Amino acid sequence: MPTDEQIQKTLKTHFETWNSGDRETWLSLWEDDVRMEDPVGGPENVG
């Protein structure tokens, strides 16, 4: 289980790289088993 600090760092990097268009760094944050709902309650994206 990741720590709160790890989660906060990952989220910060996620938004910074998305907003700056840094695709390679943004993609490096994702693993095969990551699950994301966007928007919350919507379909689950995996990987």
Buried (B, 14 or more C-beta within 10 A) or exposed (E): EEEEEEEEEEEEBBEEBEEEEEEEEBEEEEEEEEEEEEEEEEEEEEE
